[in-house]
């Protein structure tokens, strides 16, 4: 029973991740009216899927991080009840945010779930290790992205490579940069969920990556509209050139983090780069940015609470 629940919970995390996050890499394509929401979603999902598969060879370093080793006692890490509770807490947090149209971090949801299930399971969580492994890169990534988004926008404008109108060359570069950002997202996010699904006995690493990659793609194809509207239209206004600048920053930062096994949030990097570009161009929508920040702040405690509740219910019944 617990094995079936664990498999379903891990797949639920992957599905909600795709629904909430697949559009983040390609939001600038839709926001700048370079293409339609459907085309952007298909492009983002396809390139994310490729990144998810390639992660099997390039990003295995994050598998051990998201198993909770060093954060909670090893005997708890080996417990399927614990892993199942982490998956349920992370999935429900992402699901609720998606229903409300807020682009939140699956990484933050899982980090909160690790802490919540750990406290409910043994009462012992090494918060210093949690900070070093997760909170520091997660906290600084949106700040770096915002600064980089503003700098890249201003540099491209200074050298007159920031056209306000679409051109065939700009469209090609824009699609390539958003594809790279989505590829990097698949590379960075997939191992986090594979770490959960590998607790299913007899399931090999290759099958784990394939199942997660397919389920992320399904989430991105079937349940993406609410978050797409928020990211594409409500964070900031943008021209095609400005959208290209933001996607270039997202692709560069997330790819770098993935290759160094740093669990950054693609959400934070994508929104941060859009925000930085929007501030520099004076087109940012401050109220919506404030709402997104509140959603981010609530992600970790929400994941912790739901995972703690799930662990209590699983172990008692």
C-alpha positions in Angstrom: 0.0 0.0 0.0 2.7 2.5 1.0 4.7 1.7 -2.2 1.7 2.5 -4.4 1.0 5.7 -2.5 4.7 6.7 -2.7 4.7 6.2 -6.5 1.5 8.1 -7.0 2.7 10.9 -4.7 6.1 11.2 -6.6 4.2 11.4 -9.9 1.9 14.0 -8.5 4.9 16.1 -7.6 6.2 15.8 -11.1 2.8 16.6 -12.7 2.3 19.7 -10.5 5.9 20.8 -11.2 5.2 20.7 -15.0 1.9 22.6 -14.6 3.5 25.3 -12.4 7.0 25.5 -14.0 7.1 24.4 -17.6 6.1 27.9 -18.8 8.7 29.7 -16.8 11.4 29.3 -19.4 9.2 30.5 -22.3 7.1 33.2 -20.6 8.9 36.0 -22.5 7.8 34.5 -25.9 4.1 34.8 -24.9 4.6 38.1 -22.9 6.2 39.9 -25.8 3.6 38.5 -28.3 6.3 36.7 -30.2 4.1 33.6 -30.3 0.9 32.2 -28.9 0.4 30.7 -25.5 -0.1 27.2 -27.0 3.1 27.4 -29.2 5.1 28.7 -26.3 3.8 25.9 -24.0 4.6 23.2 -26.6 8.1 24.6 -27.1 8.7 24.9 -23.4 7.4 21.4 -22.6 9.5 19.8 -25.4 12.7 21.4 -24.4 12.1 20.7 -20.7 11.6 17.1 -21.6 14.9 16.9 -23.4 16.6 18.5 -20.3 14.9 16.0 -18.1 16.4 13.1 -20.0 19.8 14.6 -20.3 19.7 15.2 -16.5 20.3 11.5 -16.1 23.8 12.0 -17.3 24.7 15.5 -16.1 22.8 16.2 -12.9 22.9 13.1 -10.7 24.6 15.2 -8.0 21.3 16.5 -6.9 19.8 13.1 -6.3 21.6 12.7 -2.9 20.7 16.2 -1.8 16.9 15.7 -2.2 16.9 12.4 -0.4 17.4 14.4 2.8 20.8 13.0 3.8 22.6 15.2 6.2 19.4 17.1 6.9 17.5 14.5 8.8 18.7 11.2 10.5 19.7 8.5 8.0 17.2 6.0 9.4 14.4 8.5 8.6 15.8 9.0 5.0 15.5 5.3 4.5 11.8 5.3 5.6 9.2 5.1 2.8 6.7 6.8 5.1 9.1 9.8 5.3 9.7 10.0 1.5 6.0 9.6 0.8 5.1 12.5 3.2 7.7 14.7 1.6 6.3 14.0 -1.8 2.7 14.7 -0.7 3.6 17.9 1.1 5.6 19.2 -1.9 2.9 18.2 -4.4 0.0 19.7 -2.5 1.8 23.0 -2.1 2.6 23.2 -5.8 -1.0 22.2 -6.7 -2.6 24.9 -4.6 -0.3 27.5 -6.0 -1.1 26.4 -9.6 -4.8 26.6 -8.9 -4.3 30.2 -7.7 -2.1 31.1 -10.7 1.1 31.8 -8.7 4.5 30.6 -10.0 6.1 29.1 -6.9 9.2 27.0 -6.4 8.8 23.2 -6.3 12.3 23.3 -4.8 11.1 25.4 -1.9 8.0 23.2 -1.5 10.2 20.1 -1.2 12.6 21.8 1.1 9.8 22.8 3.4 8.4 19.3 3.1 11.7 17.8 4.1 11.8 19.9 7.2 8.2 19.3 8.1 8.3 15.5 7.7 11.6 15.5 9.5 10.2 17.3 12.5 7.1 15.1 12.6 9.2 11.9 12.1 12.1 12.3 14.5 12.0 15.9 15.8 15.5 16.3 14.5 16.3 18.6 11.5 19.8 19.9 10.9 18.9 23.5 9.9 22.5 24.5 9.4 22.9 21.8 6.7 19.4 22.7 5.3 20.6 26.3 4.9 23.9 25.5 3.2 22.4 22.9 0.8 19.2 24.7 -0.1 18.3 28.1 1.4 21.4 30.0 0.5 21.3 29.2 -3.3 17.5 29.6 -3.3 17.7 33.0 -1.5 20.4 34.5 -3.6 19.3 33.2 -7.0 16.4 35.7 -7.6 18.6 38.6 -6.5 21.3 37.6 -8.9 18.8 37.1 -11.6 17.1 40.5 -11.1 20.5 42.3 -11.2 21.6 40.3 -14.3 18.2 40.9 -16.0 18.6 44.7 -15.6 22.3 44.7 -16.6 21.8 42.6 -19.7 18.8 44.7 -20.8 20.8 47.9 -20.3 23.9 46.6 -22.1 21.9 45.3 -25.1 20.1 48.7 -25.3 23.4 50.6 -25.0 24.9 48.7 -28.0 21.6 49.0 -29.9 20.9 45.3 -29.9 17.5 45.8 -28.2 14.9 46.2 -31.0 11.4 47.0 -30.0 10.0 45.2 -33.0 10.2 41.6 -34.0 12.7 40.6 -36.7 13.3 37.1 -38.1 16.8 36.9 -36.5 15.4 38.1 -33.1 12.7 35.6 -33.2 15.2 32.8 -33.8 17.4 34.0 -31.0 14.5 34.4 -28.7 13.2 30.9 -29.3 16.7 29.5 -28.9 17.2 31.3 -25.6 13.9 30.2 -24.2 14.5 26.7 -25.3 17.8 26.8 -23.5 16.1 28.1 -20.4 13.5 25.3 -20.4 16.2 22.7 -21.1 18.1 24.0 -18.1 14.9 23.8 -16.0 14.5 20.2 -16.9 18.1 19.6 -16.1 17.8 21.3 -12.7 14.3 20.1 -11.5 14.1 16.5 -12.6 16.6 15.0 -10.2 14.8 16.5 -7.3 11.7 14.4 -8.1 13.7 11.3 -9.2 15.2 11.3 -5.7 11.7 10.7 -4.3 10.6 8.1 -6.8 13.7 6.0 -6.4 12.4 5.0 -2.9 10.1 2.7 -4.8 11.7 -0.7 -4.5 13.1 -2.3 -7.8 12.8 1.0 -9.8 16.1 1.8 -11.5 17.5 5.2 -12.1 16.8 5.2 -15.8 13.1 4.3 -15.3 12.9 6.9 -12.6 14.1 9.7 -14.9 11.8 8.6 -17.7 8.7 8.4 -15.5 9.4 11.9 -14.0 10.2 13.4 -17.5 7.0 12.1 -19.0 4.9 13.2 -16.0 6.4 16.7 -16.0 5.6 17.0 -19.7 1.9 15.9 -19.1 1.6 18.6 -16.4 3.0 21.2 -18.8 0.6 20.3 -21.5 -2.6 19.8 -19.5 -2.6 22.4 -16.7 -0.5 25.4 -17.6 -2.8 28.3 -18.4 -3.2 30.1 -15.0 0.5 30.3 -14.3 1.2 31.2 -18.0 -1.0 34.3 -17.8 0.7 35.4 -14.6 4.3 35.0 -15.9 3.7 36.1 -19.4 1.4 39.2 -18.9 1.3 40.2 -15.3 4.8 40.6 -14.0 6.0 43.2 -16.5 5.3 44.6 -20.0 8.0 43.7 -22.5 9.0 44.1 -26.1 10.5 41.1 -28.0 14.0 42.4 -27.4 13.3 42.8 -23.7 11.9 39.3 -23.5 15.0 37.9 -25.2 17.2 39.6 -22.6 15.3 38.1 -19.7 15.3 34.6 -21.2 19.0 34.8 -21.9 19.7 35.5 -18.2 17.4 32.7 -17.1 19.1 30.2 -19.4 22.6 31.2 -18.3 21.9 31.1 -14.6 19.9 27.9 -14.4 22.3 26.0 -16.7 25.3 27.1 -14.5 23.5 26.1 -11.4 22.5 22.7 -12.8 26.1 21.9 -13.9 27.3 22.7 -10.3 24.5 20.7 -8.7 23.1 23.8 -7.0 19.3 23.4 -6.3 18.2 26.9 -7.5 14.6 27.6 -8.3 13.8 28.2 -12.0 10.8 30.1 -10.7 12.9 32.6 -8.8 15.4 33.0 -11.6 12.8 33.5 -14.3 10.7 35.9 -12.3 13.8 37.6 -11.0 15.2 38.2 -14.5 11.8 39.5 -15.7 11.5 41.8 -12.7 15.1 43.2 -13.2 14.4 43.8 -16.9 11.0 45.4 -16.0 12.6 47.7 -13.4 15.2 48.8 -15.9 12.6 49.5 -18.5 10.2 51.0 -16.0 7.4 48.6 -17.0 7.2 46.3 -13.9 3.8 45.6 -12.4 4.6 46.1 -8.7 1.3 44.8 -7.3 1.6 41.4 -9.0 5.2 41.1 -8.0 4.2 41.8 -4.4 1.6 39.0 -4.6 4.1 36.6 -6.0 6.6 37.4 -3.2 3.9 36.6 -0.6 3.3 33.3 -2.3 7.0 32.6 -2.2 7.3 33.4 1.5 4.4 31.0 2.3 5.7 28.1 0.1 8.2 26.7 2.7 5.9 26.7 5.7 3.0 25.4 3.6 5.1 22.5 2.4 6.3 21.8 6.0 2.8 21.8 7.5 1.3 19.6 4.8 4.3 17.1 4.9 4.1 16.9 8.7 0.3 16.3 8.5 0.9 13.6 5.8 3.6 11.9 7.8 1.3 11.8 10.9 -1.6 10.3 8.9 0.5 7.8 7.1 2.2 6.4 10.2 -1.0 6.3 12.2 -3.3 4.7 9.6 
